Amino acid sequence: MPGKRFGKGWSPPQEVVDNVEFHWWHVPAGGSLLLCCLSEQPSWYVGHFDRGRMRICAGAGCDLCALGVGRQLRFVLCAAEVTTRRVGVLEVGSSVGYSLRDRALGNGGLRGTIVELSKASRSKHGRMEVHFVDQHPGAALLCLEPLDLAVVLEQTWRRQEAESGVERHR
């Protein structure tokens, strides 16, 4: 991990927090989220929604596939909240992902695209909607570095595997 790995006190620098405890953006039910995309392009994976979260499909011999749990294409990108500049990770389904792709193709790239995300209903599991905001993100947002999505996903999946092992042994 780049930068500081040790320090004193209760307030580690945000760089450390972002590289250890990645913030995952979630659109609040009945609310919205205004984000600036920091990724040049997303990462993708095939996963299953199981026990309240997305889990990567194990491929051949996948237990969740055998149980008939549907597979989904997921897109993951790094984004910063526009007002606080907090950097985090956003995961979206294929419909929102392809809307982002189409906008990125028209704009010459994803980085700097500002989006307002909301839920179609008051349910936290409701369909996510995306509205593109036509404004320049400004230097304060464009100077932020995106997180390494491969690292974020690998650490997330490793933590899920460890938690699954604990759940099986209870």
Summary of the structure (lengths in Angstrom):
residues: 170
radius of gyration: 17.2
end to end distance: 33.2
largest distance: 51.3
contacts: 457
relative contact order: 0.19
helix: 29%
strand: 29%
